[in-house]
Amino acid sequence: MTYPNYDLEIIQQETYFTLCENTNLGIQQWIKNEYLKWENEMPLSKTDVSTTFLSVKQGEKVWRVDNECDGYMLVKKENGEVGWLPEDCF
């Protein structure tokens, strides 16, 4: 999710993520709930954010990008990939 494509339509809200239609791109993306905001009763992304769920191997090094969200942590892998991992992986 990157600027200027912040306009969304809510499809399905879950505990940690909300499935949204990115109306500018015409694709569905899971957005972390903490990154959603409402303006004039319309949902928007607060900022650029990864919509990727990562997989890692035990012992693989990652760096925390955002550990302030419920249930998941936004991390960066050594290869540069940025995405979400369940916090119980740590």
C-alpha distances in whole Angstrom, upper triangle without the diagonal:
4,7,9,7,7,10,10,13,14,16,17,17,18,20,17,14,13,12,11,11,8,11,11,10,12,11,11,8,10,8,11,13,14,10,11,14,16,17,20,20,16,13,10,8,10,8,5,5,6,7,10,13,16,19,22,26,28,29,26,24,21,20,19,16,16,19,19,17,19,20,17,17,14,16,16,18,21,20,17,14,12,12,13,17,20,21,25,24,25
4,6,6,7,10,12,16,17,19,21,20,22,23,20,17,17,16,14,14,10,13,11,11,14,13,14,12,13,12,14,16,16,12,13,15,17,18,21,21,17,15,11,9,10,7,5,7,8,10,13,16,18,22,24,28,30,30,27,26,22,21,20,16,17,20,20,19,22,23,20,19,16,17,17,20,22,20,17,15,13,14,16,20,22,24,27,27,28
3,5,6,10,12,16,18,21,22,22,24,25,22,19,19,18,16,15,12,13,10,11,15,15,16,15,16,14,16,18,17,13,14,15,16,16,19,20,16,14,11,9,10,7,6,10,12,14,16,20,22,26,28,31,34,34,31,29,25,24,22,19,19,22,22,21,24,25,23,22,19,20,20,23,25,23,20,19,17,17,19,23,26,27,31,30,31
4,6,8,11,15,18,20,22,23,25,26,24,21,19,19,16,15,11,11,9,10,14,14,16,15,17,16,18,19,19,15,15,15,16,15,18,19,15,14,11,10,11,10,9,12,14,15,18,22,24,28,30,34,36,36,33,32,28,27,25,22,22,25,24,23,26,27,25,24,21,23,23,26,28,26,23,21,19,20,22,26,28,29,33,32,33
4,6,8,12,14,17,19,20,22,24,21,18,16,15,12,11,7,8,6,7,10,11,12,12,14,13,16,17,17,14,13,14,15,15,17,17,14,12,9,8,11,10,9,11,13,13,16,20,22,26,28,32,35,35,32,31,27,26,25,21,21,24,24,22,24,25,23,23,20,22,22,25,27,25,22,20,18,18,20,24,26,28,31,31,32
4,6,10,12,15,17,17,19,21,19,16,14,14,11,10,7,8,8,10,12,12,12,11,13,11,13,14,14,11,9,10,11,11,14,14,11,9,5,5,8,8,8,10,12,12,16,19,22,26,28,32,34,35,32,31,27,26,24,20,19,22,21,19,22,23,21,21,19,21,22,25,28,26,23,21,18,18,19,23,24,26,29,29,30
4,7,10,13,16,16,19,21,19,16,14,13,9,8,6,6,7,9,10,11,12,12,13,12,15,15,16,13,10,10,10,10,12,12,8,7,5,7,10,11,12,13,15,14,18,21,24,28,31,34,37,38,35,34,30,29,27,23,22,25,23,21,23,25,23,24,22,24,25,28,31,30,26,24,22,20,21,25,26,28,31,31,33
4,6,9,12,13,16,18,17,13,10,10,6,5,5,6,8,10,10,10,9,9,11,10,13,13,14,12,9,10,10,11,13,11,8,6,6,8,11,13,13,14,15,13,17,19,23,26,29,33,35,36,34,33,30,29,26,23,22,24,23,20,21,23,21,22,21,24,25,28,31,30,27,24,21,20,20,23,24,26,29,30,31
4,6,9,11,14,17,17,14,10,9,5,5,7,7,10,12,10,10,9,10,11,11,14,13,16,14,11,12,11,13,13,11,8,7,8,11,14,16,17,17,17,15,19,20,24,27,31,34,36,38,36,35,32,31,29,26,24,26,25,22,22,23,23,24,23,26,28,30,33,32,29,26,24,22,21,24,25,27,30,31,32
4,6,7,11,14,14,11,7,6,5,7,9,10,14,14,13,12,10,10,10,10,12,11,14,13,10,12,11,14,15,12,9,7,10,11,15,17,17,17,17,15,18,19,23,26,29,33,34,36,34,34,31,30,28,25,23,24,23,20,19,20,20,22,22,25,27,29,33,32,29,26,23,21,20,22,22,25,27,28,30
4,7,10,14,14,11,7,5,5,7,10,12,15,15,13,11,9,10,10,11,14,13,16,16,13,15,15,17,18,15,13,11,13,14,18,20,20,18,18,15,18,19,22,25,28,32,34,36,34,34,31,31,29,27,25,26,24,21,20,21,21,23,23,26,28,30,33,32,30,26,24,21,20,22,22,25,27,28,30
4,7,10,11,9,6,5,7,10,13,15,18,18,16,14,11,11,9,11,12,11,15,15,13,15,16,19,20,16,15,13,15,15,18,20,20,19,18,15,17,17,21,23,27,30,32,34,32,33,30,30,27,26,23,24,23,19,18,18,18,21,21,24,27,29,32,32,29,26,23,20,19,20,20,22,24,25,28
4,7,8,7,4,6,8,12,15,17,20,20,18,16,13,12,9,10,10,8,12,13,11,13,14,18,19,16,15,12,14,14,17,19,20,17,17,15,17,17,20,23,26,29,30,32,31,31,28,28,25,24,21,21,19,16,14,15,16,19,19,23,25,27,31,31,29,25,23,19,17,19,18,20,21,23,25
4,6,5,6,8,11,15,17,20,23,22,21,18,14,13,10,10,10,8,12,14,13,15,17,20,22,19,18,15,17,16,18,20,20,18,17,15,16,15,19,21,23,26,27,30,28,29,26,26,23,22,20,19,18,14,12,12,13,16,18,21,24,26,30,30,28,24,22,18,15,16,15,17,18,20,22
4,6,8,11,14,18,20,22,25,25,24,21,17,15,12,11,9,8,11,13,13,16,18,21,23,20,20,17,18,17,18,20,21,18,18,16,17,15,18,20,23,25,26,28,27,27,24,24,21,21,18,17,15,12,9,9,11,14,16,20,23,25,29,29,27,24,21,18,15,15,13,14,15,18,20
4,7,10,13,17,18,21,23,23,22,20,16,13,9,9,6,6,8,11,11,14,17,21,23,20,19,16,16,15,16,17,18,14,14,12,14,12,15,17,20,23,23,25,24,24,21,21,18,17,14,13,12,8,7,7,8,11,13,16,19,21,25,26,24,21,18,14,11,12,10,12,14,16,17
4,7,9,13,14,18,20,19,19,16,12,10,6,5,4,5,8,9,9,13,15,19,21,19,17,13,14,12,14,15,15,12,12,10,11,11,15,17,20,23,24,26,25,25,21,21,19,17,15,15,14,10,10,10,10,12,13,16,19,21,25,25,23,19,16,13,11,12,12,14,16,18,19
4,6,10,12,15,17,17,16,14,10,8,5,5,6,6,10,10,9,12,13,17,19,16,14,11,12,11,14,15,16,13,13,10,13,13,17,20,23,26,28,30,28,28,25,24,22,20,18,18,17,14,13,13,13,16,16,19,22,24,27,27,25,21,19,15,14,16,15,18,20,21,23
4,7,10,12,15,14,13,10,7,6,4,6,9,10,13,12,11,14,15,18,20,17,15,12,12,12,15,17,16,14,13,10,12,13,17,20,23,27,28,30,29,29,26,26,23,22,20,21,20,17,16,16,16,18,17,20,22,24,28,27,25,21,19,16,15,17,17,20,22,23,25
4,6,9,12,11,10,8,5,5,6,7,10,11,14,12,10,13,13,16,17,15,12,9,10,10,14,15,15,13,13,11,14,15,19,22,25,29,31,33,31,30,27,27,25,22,21,22,21,18,19,19,18,20,19,22,23,25,29,28,25,22,19,17,17,19,20,23,25,26,28
4,6,9,8,6,6,4,6,9,10,14,14,17,15,13,15,15,17,18,16,12,10,11,12,15,16,16,15,15,12,15,17,21,24,27,31,33,35,32,32,29,29,27,25,23,25,25,22,22,23,21,23,21,24,25,27,30,28,26,23,21,19,19,22,23,26,28,29,31
4,6,6,6,5,6,7,10,10,14,15,17,14,12,14,15,16,17,16,12,10,9,10,14,14,13,13,13,11,14,17,21,24,27,31,33,35,32,31,28,28,26,23,22,25,24,22,23,23,22,22,20,23,23,26,29,27,24,21,19,18,19,22,24,26,29,29,31
4,6,5,7,9,11,13,14,17,18,20,17,15,15,15,15,16,15,12,11,10,12,15,16,15,16,17,15,18,21,24,28,31,35,37,38,36,35,32,31,29,26,26,28,27,25,26,27,25,26,24,26,27,29,32,30,27,25,23,22,23,26,27,30,33,33,35
4,6,8,11,12,15,15,19,20,21,18,16,17,17,17,18,18,14,13,12,12,16,15,14,16,17,16,18,22,25,28,31,35,37,39,35,35,31,31,29,26,26,29,28,26,28,28,26,27,24,26,26,28,31,29,26,24,22,22,23,27,29,31,34,34,35
4,6,9,10,14,14,18,20,21,18,17,19,19,20,21,21,17,15,14,14,17,16,14,15,15,14,16,19,22,25,29,32,35,36,33,33,30,29,28,25,25,28,28,26,27,28,25,26,23,25,25,26,29,26,24,21,20,20,21,25,27,30,32,32,34
4,7,10,13,15,19,20,22,19,18,19,20,20,21,20,17,15,15,15,19,18,17,17,17,15,17,20,23,26,29,33,36,37,34,34,31,31,30,27,27,29,29,26,27,28,26,27,24,26,26,28,31,28,26,23,22,21,22,25,27,30,33,32,34
4,7,10,12,16,18,20,18,17,19,20,21,23,21,17,15,15,14,18,18,16,15,14,12,14,16,19,22,26,29,32,34,31,31,28,28,27,25,24,26,27,24,25,24,23,23,21,23,24,25,28,26,23,20,19,18,19,22,24,27,29,29,31
4,7,10,13,15,18,16,15,17,18,20,22,20,17,14,14,13,17,17,16,14,13,10,12,14,17,20,24,27,30,32,29,29,27,27,25,23,23,24,24,21,22,21,20,21,19,22,23,24,27,25,23,20,18,16,17,19,21,24,26,26,28
4,6,10,12,14,12,12,15,17,19,22,20,16,13,12,11,15,14,13,11,10,6,9,11,14,18,21,25,27,29,26,26,23,23,22,20,19,20,21,18,18,18,16,17,16,18,19,21,24,23,20,17,15,13,13,16,17,20,23,23,25
4,7,9,12,11,11,14,16,19,22,19,17,13,13,11,14,14,13,11,9,6,8,9,13,16,19,23,25,27,25,25,21,21,20,18,16,18,18,14,15,14,13,14,13,16,18,20,23,22,20,17,14,11,11,13,14,17,19,20,22
4,6,8,7,7,11,13,16,19,17,15,11,10,8,10,11,11,8,8,6,9,11,14,17,20,24,26,27,25,24,21,20,18,16,14,15,15,12,13,13,12,13,12,15,17,20,23,23,20,17,14,11,10,13,14,16,19,20,21
4,6,6,7,11,14,17,20,18,16,13,12,9,10,11,11,9,9,8,10,11,14,17,19,23,24,25,23,23,19,18,16,14,11,12,11,8,9,10,9,10,10,13,16,19,22,23,20,17,14,11,9,12,12,13,17,17,19
4,5,5,9,11,15,18,16,14,11,11,9,10,12,13,11,12,11,14,14,17,20,23,26,27,28,27,26,22,21,18,16,13,14,12,8,9,11,11,12,13,16,19,22,26,26,24,21,17,14,12,15,14,15,18,20,21
4,6,8,11,15,18,16,15,12,11,9,9,11,12,11,12,13,15,16,18,21,23,27,27,28,26,25,21,20,16,14,11,11,9,6,8,11,11,12,12,15,18,22,25,26,23,21,17,15,13,15,15,15,18,20,20
4,7,10,13,17,15,14,10,8,6,5,7,9,8,10,11,14,15,18,21,23,27,28,29,26,25,21,19,16,14,11,13,11,9,11,14,13,13,12,15,18,21,24,24,21,19,15,14,13,16,16,17,20,21,22
4,7,10,13,12,10,7,6,5,6,9,11,10,13,12,16,17,20,24,26,30,31,32,30,29,25,23,20,17,15,16,14,12,13,16,15,16,15,19,21,24,28,27,24,22,18,16,16,18,19,20,23,24,25
4,7,10,9,8,6,5,6,6,10,13,13,16,16,19,21,24,27,30,33,34,35,33,32,28,26,23,20,17,19,16,14,16,19,18,19,18,22,24,27,31,31,27,25,22,20,19,22,22,23,26,28,28
4,7,5,5,4,6,8,9,13,15,16,19,18,22,24,27,31,33,37,38,39,37,35,32,30,27,24,21,22,20,18,19,22,22,23,22,25,28,31,34,34,31,28,25,23,23,25,26,26,29,31,32
4,5,5,7,7,10,10,14,17,18,21,21,25,27,30,34,36,40,41,42,39,38,34,32,29,26,24,25,23,21,23,25,25,26,25,28,30,33,36,36,32,30,27,26,25,29,29,30,33,34,35
4,5,8,10,13,14,17,20,22,24,24,28,30,33,37,39,43,44,45,43,41,38,36,33,30,27,29,26,24,26,28,28,29,28,32,33,37,40,39,36,34,31,29,29,32,32,33,36,37,38
4,7,10,13,14,17,20,21,23,22,26,28,31,35,37,41,42,43,41,40,37,35,32,29,26,28,25,23,24,26,26,28,27,30,33,36,39,39,35,33,30,28,27,30,30,31,34,35,36
4,7,10,12,15,17,18,20,19,23,25,29,32,35,39,40,41,39,38,34,33,30,27,25,26,24,22,23,25,25,26,25,28,30,33,36,36,32,30,27,25,25,28,28,29,32,34,35
4,7,9,12,14,15,17,16,20,22,25,28,31,35,36,38,35,34,31,29,26,23,21,23,21,18,19,21,21,22,21,25,26,29,33,32,29,26,23,21,21,24,24,26,29,30,31
4,6,9,11,12,14,14,18,20,23,27,30,33,35,36,33,32,28,27,24,21,19,21,19,17,19,21,20,21,19,22,24,27,30,29,26,24,21,19,19,23,24,25,28,29,30
4,6,7,8,11,11,15,17,20,24,26,30,32,32,30,28,25,23,20,17,16,18,17,15,17,19,17,17,16,19,20,23,26,26,22,20,17,16,16,20,21,22,25,26,27
4,7,9,12,13,17,19,21,25,27,31,32,32,30,28,24,22,19,16,14,16,15,14,16,19,18,17,15,18,20,23,26,26,22,21,17,17,17,20,21,22,25,26,26
4,6,10,12,15,18,20,24,25,29,30,30,28,26,22,20,17,14,13,16,15,14,18,20,18,16,14,16,17,21,23,23,19,18,15,15,16,19,21,22,25,25,26
4,7,10,12,15,17,21,23,26,28,28,25,23,20,18,16,13,13,16,16,15,18,20,17,16,12,14,15,18,20,20,16,15,12,12,14,18,20,21,25,24,24
4,6,9,12,14,17,19,23,25,25,22,21,17,16,14,10,10,13,14,13,15,16,13,12,9,11,12,15,18,18,14,12,9,9,10,14,16,17,21,21,21
4,5,8,10,14,16,20,22,23,20,19,15,14,13,11,11,14,15,13,15,16,12,11,8,10,10,13,16,15,12,10,7,6,8,11,14,16,19,18,19
4,7,10,13,16,20,22,23,21,20,17,17,16,14,13,15,16,14,15,15,12,12,10,12,13,15,18,17,15,11,9,7,8,11,14,16,19,18,20
4,6,10,13,16,19,20,18,18,15,15,15,13,14,16,17,15,16,15,12,12,9,10,11,12,16,14,13,9,7,5,6,9,12,15,17,16,18
4,7,10,14,16,18,16,16,14,15,14,14,14,15,17,14,15,13,10,10,9,10,11,12,15,15,14,10,9,5,5,6,9,12,14,13,15
4,7,10,13,14,12,13,11,13,13,13,14,15,18,16,17,14,11,10,9,9,9,9,12,12,12,8,8,5,6,6,9,12,14,11,14
4,7,10,12,10,12,11,14,15,16,17,17,20,18,18,15,13,12,12,11,11,10,13,13,13,10,11,9,9,7,10,12,13,10,13
4,7,8,6,9,9,12,14,16,17,17,20,19,20,17,14,13,13,11,11,8,11,11,13,11,12,11,11,9,11,13,13,9,11
4,6,5,9,10,14,16,18,20,19,23,22,22,19,17,16,16,14,14,11,12,13,15,14,15,14,14,12,13,14,14,10,12
4,6,9,11,14,16,19,20,19,22,22,22,19,17,16,17,15,15,13,14,16,18,17,17,16,16,13,13,14,13,9,10
4,6,9,13,15,18,20,19,22,23,23,20,18,16,17,14,14,12,12,15,17,16,17,17,17,14,15,15,14,11,10
4,7,10,13,16,18,18,21,21,22,20,17,15,15,12,11,8,9,11,13,13,14,14,15,13,15,15,15,11,11
4,7,10,13,16,16,19,20,21,20,17,14,13,10,9,7,7,10,11,12,13,14,14,13,15,15,16,12,11
4,7,9,12,12,16,17,18,17,14,11,10,6,6,5,6,10,10,10,9,10,11,10,13,13,14,11,10
4,6,9,10,14,15,17,17,13,10,9,5,5,7,8,11,10,11,9,11,11,11,14,13,15,13,12
4,6,6,10,12,14,14,11,7,6,5,7,9,12,14,12,12,10,10,10,10,12,11,14,13,11
4,7,9,11,14,14,11,8,5,5,7,10,13,14,12,11,8,9,10,11,14,13,16,15,14
4,6,7,10,12,9,6,5,7,10,13,16,18,15,14,11,10,9,11,12,11,15,15,14
4,6,8,9,7,5,6,8,12,15,18,20,18,16,13,12,10,10,11,8,12,13,11
4,7,9,9,7,9,12,15,18,21,23,21,19,16,14,12,13,12,10,14,15,14
4,6,6,7,8,12,15,18,22,23,21,19,15,13,10,11,10,9,13,14,14
4,6,8,11,14,18,20,24,25,23,21,17,15,11,11,9,8,11,14,14
4,7,10,13,17,19,22,24,22,20,17,13,10,9,6,6,8,10,11
4,7,9,13,15,19,20,18,16,13,10,6,5,4,5,8,9,10
4,6,10,12,16,17,16,14,10,8,6,5,6,6,9,9,9
4,7,10,14,15,13,11,7,5,5,7,9,9,13,12,12
4,7,10,12,10,8,6,6,6,7,10,10,13,12,11
4,7,8,6,6,4,7,9,10,13,14,17,14,14
4,5,5,5,6,9,11,11,14,15,17,14,14
4,5,7,10,12,14,15,18,18,20,17,16
4,6,9,12,15,16,19,20,22,19,19
4,6,10,13,15,18,19,22,19,19
4,7,10,12,16,17,20,17,18
4,7,10,13,15,18,16,16
4,7,10,12,15,13,15
4,7,9,12,11,12
4,6,8,7,9
4,5,6,8
4,5,6
4,5
4
